[in-house]
Amino acid sequence: MLDKVKNALRVKTEAFDDEIQDLIDACKADLRLVGVNVPEDTPAEGDPLITRAIVLYAKANFGYSEDSEKYRAAYDYLKCSLSLAGDYHALG
């Protein structure tokens, strides 16, 4: 997932790996807060909507892009959709 997000952010150096990994982890935690099932032991790369949510979250929160609000809105919309979709509800 780290490489996929770095590619989406157009980052080629390893200097930001820790910050980007923190964003990935924060996004997963944020999705879990609204009841989206994001398993700890299964890579999120297997689900294109979860992957898209993580990329949008990273684009909204990495650096100082003039488009960050656009990415934040897209992430929030997708997060809301995922939280309402039965296939993505966390169990228990």
N, C-alpha and C positions, 0 to 999 in steps of 0.2 A: 504494500500500500504506500509506503514511503516513497518509492520510486515513481509511482503513478502520480502522487500529489506533487512531488518535485517537478515532474514533467509539466503538469498543468500550470504550475507557478512559474515555469521557465527558469528554474533554479538548477544549475549544473554543478555547483560546488557542494561539498559536504559541510561547509561552515554553518549552515542553518538546519542541519538534520535534527538536532535536539528540539529546536523551536517548532519545526514542522511536525515532528512526532508528537509533541505536546498538543498541537492543534488537532491532530488526528484523534488522540485520546480524549480531548475535550469534546470533540464533536460526538464521539461514541457515547460519552457520558451524558451529553445534552439530549441525544436521541433517546437514551434509556429513561431520562427524567420524564418524558412524555409518553412512556409505555412502549416504545419501539423495541422489538427484540433484536439486539445486536450481540450475538454470542461472544463471550470472551475468548473461547478456544477455537473459533472458526474465523478465518480471515474474511474481512468484509468485501474483499475483491470478488467473491463469488456472487454477490448481489449487485446488479448495476444501479439500482436506486440508492442503496446505502453508499456505494462508491461515489455516485454523483453528489449526494448530500455532503460527504466528507470533502470532496473537491470544492464545492461551493462554500462550505464553511471556511476552509483554508484560504480561498481567494478573498473572502470577506474580511478575514482577520490577519492576514500576512501582509506586512508592509503598509504603505500609505497610498493605496491605489485610489484614483478618483472614481473608480467603479465599485468600490467596496459596498456602498449602500445597495447597489443593484444586485450584487452577489448575496448580500445579507437578506434582501427581500426574497430572492429566489430560494435560498436555503430555508427561510422560515415557511414559505409556501410548501416546499417539498416535505419538511418536517411535519407540518400539519397534516398533509395528505397521508404520510406514512403512519402517523399516530391514529388516524381514522380507519386505515385499511386493516381488515381482519387478519390478513396473512402476516402482518408485521407486529401484532400485539404480543407483548411479552407474556409469558405464561407464569402464573402464580402471583 
